């Protein structure tokens, strides 16, 4: 069972608690469209992960390991975690310094808010090249089970540092990655660019000259210099690849074309433009409150489906797993389009919820889950009721967004 299945309820609960506390303390750190978009990116990343477990690490470990680390000594697990964090530092750093790697990692930085939902805005294409940076662990003899375990620990640790509600932590900030350190990493401000890459330990940044402290009195603005300006998670994953493709097609000669993909973001020897926070505006289409809450409700309904898909997809026939994944993809795209006020979105979303409700009601075995009658009829009523709302009242809401 994918351990993320067990983490999802914790993620959802802590996000709700953070949003509630931010509301209680009058801190504008959440926006429903942005948060739902971050969660949709996380959903697609996990669903894509079902189809991209190539086991390259295990193959290299079996063929090229210099030795084999025993699993019994506890200190070897700690050493493996530090080893992994060191490799993560370089994977993360290269993800900011090489265009083709930034094309995957830019997803995580595209939110213009900074909260726990931002932590889940993950790439769906990082598997293409990210594995390369961890092969030294395989050659050194770190067993795959140890590698996977410490990798999960490193990943889950990074969740809690995505918050504006925790301030400076004294000595902790000097040794470990903390909310203060990581806020800098996500900032567009001039001093924030390409800093604080660590996963668990910030000492790597101190050793390799990429550390900077959060500045008192200078508000950090989050996001990327060329804003995404979209709630579509598919485009969120592809937009930078599209930019690189257009630039490489325009380049003359194969060296120049290859150079586009290997250059740092912004190009070779191009000075970084000054960021003026006074000119910064967030992407906020004026989706009315009812439409925002409709999208939030539909995401909440999708969470059990997503959790189930991640849990069972590896054991399903490929066609069934792909069909399940495509249904989840359709949900994220149609809800994002609703928030953007796309003219076709209301009809597409109405069709989606109605078809989902009817399909769930008609089958007694939902991809291996035996569905109780009460649940089947509840999902049917919710789907048909949602479709009725969109077709009867959603037209005016969509028009407000476009206006």
N, C-alpha and C positions, 0 to 999 in steps of 0.2 A: 504494500500500500504506500502510495506517495505520501510522505510526511506532511506535505503542504495541505493535504485534505484535513488534517487535524488542526492545522494552524489557521485555516480560513475563519472559523468561528471566533478565534481570538482577534484576528485582524478586524473583523466586522464590529465586534464589541468595543475594542479600543478606539476605533475611528468614531463610533457613535459617542463614546464618552468624551473624546477630545473635542468633538464638535459641540457637544452640550456644554462643556466647561468654557470653551471659547465664547459661546453665546452668553453664558452667565457672566463672564468677565468682560463682555463687550469688546472682544478682539476679533477683527474681521480676517480670520485665517482660513475660512472655508467658503466655497462657492459650489452649489450643488452641481451645475453642469461640469465644472472643472473636476470635482471629486469623482463624479460618475465616469468621466472620461478616463481618469487615472485608473479607476477600477476596471474599466473595460480593457485598457492596455494590459493590466495584470492578468485578466481572464484569458486574453488571446495568447499571452506569453506562456501561461501554464498549459493551455490546450495545445499550442504548437509543440511544447515540450514532450507531449505524448508521442509525437511522430518523429522526433529528432534525437532519440537516444541511440547514438551510433556506437557507443562503447569504444571509442578510439583510445581513451585512457587505458582501458583494460587490455587492449591489444598491444599497446606499447609496453605496458607493464609486463605482460607475459613474454614478450620477445626481447626486450632490451634492459630489464632491470639489472642493476649492478649487484644488488643484494635483496634481502626481503626483511622488512621490519616485522618483528613479532607483535601480536595484538595484546599481549598480557600486560606489559609495563605501562602504567598510567602516564608516566612522563613522556613516553613516545607519542601518545595521543596529543599531549600538550605541545610537544615539538612539532608534530604534524600540523597542528592548528597555526602555529607561528609560521611554519614553512608555507602553508596555504595563503596566509595573510600577506606574506612577502610577495608571492606570485600574483596575488590579487592586486597589490599595489601597482605592479608593472602592467598587468592587463588593463587596469583602470586608467593608468596614466597614458598608455598607448591609445586607449579609446578616446582620449582627448587630443592626441597629437598626430594621428594618422586618419585621413579622411574616410577611408573605407571602414575603419573601426568606429569612428565617430558617427557614421551613418546608422549604425546599430544603437550606439549608446545615447545618441541625441534624444531618443524617446524619453529616457528617464529625466532629462533636463527640460522638457518642453512645457511642463506645467508652470504657470505664472503664480502659483500659490505654493506654500511649503507647509505640509501637514502630513499626518500618517498615511493618508491616501496616496500622497506623492511617492511614498516608498514603494508602492505596488505598481507604479507606472513603469513597467519593465518592457524591454525589447522582446520581439519575437524572432529576431534574426541574429542575436548574439552568438548562437551556436555555430555560426558559419566559421568564425575564426577564434573565438574566445578560448577554445580548448588548447590552443597552441601554447599558451603561457603557463599551463600546468603540467606539461610533459616532463619538466625536470623532476617533479615529484614521482612520476611513474618510473623514470630512469633510476632515481635514488632508491626505489623499492618500497614506496608507501603503498600498501595494499589498497585495492579499489574500495573496499568497505570503509577503511579508515579515511580515504580521500573524500568519499561521498559524505561521511558523517561530519568531518571538520568543515567541509564546504557548506553544509547546511547550517552549521552553527555560525559560521562567518556571515552567511546571508541573513539569517534571522536576527543576529545582533544588530545589523544595520537598519532594521525596521524602526526601532525606537528613537533613533537620532533625527528622524525627519519630523521635527516639531519646532514651533516657535514658542511653545508654552514653557519650555525648560531653559533657564538662563545659564550663566557661566557656572562651572562646577570646580573651580580652583585647580588643585593638583591633577584631578582627573583629566581635565582638558589638555594637560601637558603630556600625558602618556597614551590616553585612549581617544579614539574617535568619539566625539560628543555632539550633542545638538548644536552647540556654538561653532565647533569646527566644521561641521557638515553644512550648516547654513551658509558659511563662506563658500563652500564648494559649489553650491547651487546658485550663487549670486551672479548677476550680470555686471555688477559694479567693476570698475577697472581693476581694483586690487584683488578681486575674487577669482578672476579668470585663471583656470588651470592650476588651482591650489587645492591642497588637502585631499589627496586621493585615497588615504588609508581606509581599510575596511573595519578592523577592530583597533589596530594600533596606529596612532598618529606619529609614532616615532620614526616610521619610514619617511614621512614627509620632512621631518626635522633632519634626518640623515642625508637626504638627497635634495634638499634645498627647495622643496615645494610647499613648505608650511607658511601660513600667515594667520595671525590672530584676527578674530572678529573685532571690528572697530566700533568703539563706543560712539554714539551720536551720528553714525552714518547708516541710514536705513538701507537694508539690502533689498534689491529688486530681483525677483526670481524669473527664470525662464531662459530663453536663448535669444541671441542678438537678431536673428532673422526669425520672428515669431511664427509659430505653427498656424495660429488663427483657424483652428478646426477642432471639432469634437469627434471627428471620424478616426477611430483607432487604426484602421487599415492605412489611411493616408499618413497618420502619425508615424507609422513604421516605415513608410516608403518615400516620404517627401524628400529626404536628403539624398537617398539613392537616385531619385529622379533628377535632382540638381546636379549630381556628379555625372550622370549619364549625359545630360545636355552639355555640360562643360567639356566632357571628354570627346563628344561628337564634334564640338566646335574647334577643339585643339588640332593642330597640324603636326602630323608625324606620330609614330607609335610611342616615342619617348615622352612626348608632351601628353599624349593620351593616358599613358600609364602614370605619369607624374600627377595628373589630376587626382587619381585615387590614392596615391601615396603621400600627397602633400598634407601639411597641417591644415586644419579648417581655416579658411580665409586665404590660403595659397602660400606659395613660397616667398619668404622675405617681404610679406605685406604687413606694414605696421598696424597694430590694433587700433581701431577707431575709438575715440573717447565716448564713454557712455554717459549720457546726461539723464539722470533720474527724473529731472523735472519734466522731461518730454515723454516719459514712459507711461503708456496706457495699457491696461489689460484688455484681452479679448473677452468681451462680455456682451454677446447678443442679448437683447432685452426680452428673454423668454419670460412670460408671465408666471406668477407663483404656481397656479394650478398645473401648468405644463411641467414645471420643474419637479413638483411633487409627484406627478404621474411618472416621470422618468425614474425618480428615486424609488417609487413603489415597484416599477417593473424590474429595476435592478435587484431589489430585495427578493422578488419572486424568482429571479434567475439564479440566485446564489445556490439554492439546493440542486438545481440542474447542473450548474457548473461543477460543484463539488462532486456530484455523482459521476459526471463525465470524466473528470480527472481520475477518479477512483477506479472506474471500470473500463475505460477506453483501452488500456494496454491489453486487456483480455478479450476484447471484442474483435470480430472479423474487421478487416481494414475498411470495407465499405460501410459497415455500421458505425464504426468510430468516426469516419469522415463525415457521415451524415449528421451525427450528433454534433460534431465540431462546427459544421456549416450552419446548423441551426443557431448555435450560440453566436457565431460570427454575424449572422443576419440580425440578431437582436441588438448587438452592439452598434452596428451600422445604422439601423433604423432609428434607434433612440438618439444617437448622435445627430442624425439628420433632422430629427424633430427639434432638437435644441438649436440647430442652426437655421430653422425656418425654411427648410427645403420644401418646395411645392409638392413633391411626390411622397414626402416622408409620412404624412398622415395616412395616406392610403396604404402604403407599404406596411406601416406599423399595425394598422387595423387588420390587414390580411394576416400578418404574422401572429398576432395574439389570438385571433379567431381560429386559425389553423392549428396552433399549438393546443388551444383548449379542446378542440374537437379530436385531435390526434391522441391526446393524453386520455380523454374520456373513452375512446374506442378500444384502446389496447389494455390488456390486463398485465402485460409484461413489458415494462418500459426499460429496454436495454438491460434486462436482467433483474429489474426491481419489480416485484409483484405489487401492483398499485391497489390500495384499498378503495372500495367504492366511494366512500365519503370524499377522499382526496381527489378522485377522478372528477366527480361532479363539482367540487369546489374550484378546481382548475378550469373546468369548462365554463362555469358561471363567471369566473374572473376574466377569462379570455373574451367571452362574448360581451360582458359588461364593459371591458376596456375598449373593444372595437366600437360599441355603441357610443361611448363617450367621445371617442376621437371623431367619429363621423357626424355626431350631432352637435357637439360643442367645441371640438378641436379646431374647426376651421378658423374661428375668430382668434383663438390662441396662436395658431401658426401665422396668421396675418399680422399679429402684434409683433412677432419675432422678426418677420421680414421688414416691417416698418422701422 
